[in-house]
Amino acid sequence: MDFPHFKKFTIMKETQTITNYEVVINQKKFTVNTKNLTGNAIKGFVKSPDNYSVVCQSKSKDYYIGNEQMVDISQPDRNTFFTFNPATVEG
């Protein structure tokens, strides 16, 4: 099965296979070697402050990711995120 927004890279090293995943955070691409990321880890890639929120952008809907919440980025449509200051959003 092919996922258009998801690229999977496999690198052979001796007898070990390392799988890398591509994520996009605040329109910047990153390659990671784990399929599970927390909201805090996502913020860390782009150096967002602790009080910022994380949202996963998907085709069907956007949803918030908690600081300690794990996201499986190997799943379809789960690899694009943005962070923002929630104090700047009108509610």
N, C-alpha and C positions, 0 to 999 in steps of 0.2 A: 504494500500500500504506500502511496506517495503523498506526503503532506507538503503543500506548497510553501508554507511559512516556517518549515522546520527542516533543518539540515543536520544530518547525523554523520559524524566523521569517526572512522575507526582506524587506530594506529596500532600496528603490531610491534611489540617489544619483547624480544626473547619468546617466552611461552605465555606472556600476558597480553591480553587485549584491553586497551584503554579506549573507552568510548567518550567522545567529546560532544557537547551540545552547544548550539548557538542560541544566545538570548539577545534580545534588543531591550535596552533600558534607556528611557529618555532619548530615543532615536540613536543610541550608540550601540554597536554590536560588540558582544563579548563571547568568548568561547570558554566553557567550563567543563570539568571532567566529572561532574556529578549531576544526576537527573533530578535531585530534590534540592530546592532552595527555600529558605525562609524569607519573610518580608525584610527582616534585618539584613540578611545577606544581600538581597537585591539592592537595598539602600546603600550598602557598603560599596558596591561596585561603582556607584556614581557619587559617592561621598555626600549623600543626602543627610540632613540633620535627623536626630532621633525622633523629633516630633512630626516629621513628614509622614504622609500616608503613601501606600503603594496600591496601585490598581493594575490588574491584569486586563489587557485589551484583547477581546476575542471578537469573532465575527458576529456571534449571537448577542453578547452583552458584555459589559465591563463589570468587574467585581473586585471588591477590596480584598487585600491580602493583609492579615494581621502580622504583627512583628514576629511572632513565634510560629505562625502558620506555615506549613510546608506546602510547596507547589511542585507537582511532578511535571517538569518541563519537557519530559519525553512524550507527554500526551499531546494530541493534536490541538492546535490553537491555544497553547499555554506557554508561549515563550516571548511574548511582547508585553512590556510593563512600562509604567511611568510613575514617577514620584512627584508629590506636590505638597505644598504647605496648606493644610486644611483650614487655617485661619483666613486664607485668601479666597475661599469659596463661599459664595452666597448660598444660604440654605433656606 
